[in-house]
Amino acid sequence: MSTFEVVHKPEQCSFVADCGGQQALLTYRLKEGTRVDFNHTFVPKVARGSGVALKLVNTAAEWARGQGLSIEASCWYAHKVLRL
């Protein structure tokens, strides 16, 4: 697996990683109370199968748990990874 630096962009409610000049991302939505919904992941074709989506989900989950948020995932991929 290649190494990707995942950056949290709270002003955009997203986590992003540079994939050779293109951007992979996970977006989320803060919900009422202490809940967060991971609602979308995208990986450009050039980086698919590289593990970047898994790193995005795991990094976002680590952040959410650190904030005391309960995690929901309307994104099928995040749901599958987190086994929700």
PyMOL commands that set and color helices and strands:
alter all, ss='L'
color gray80, all
select helices_A, chain A and resi 10-12+45-47+52-66+76-82
alter helices_A, ss='H'
color red, helices_A
select strands_A, chain A and resi 6-9+14-19+22-31+35-42+70-73
alter strands_A, ss='S'
color yellow, strands_A
deselect
rebuild
show_as cartoon
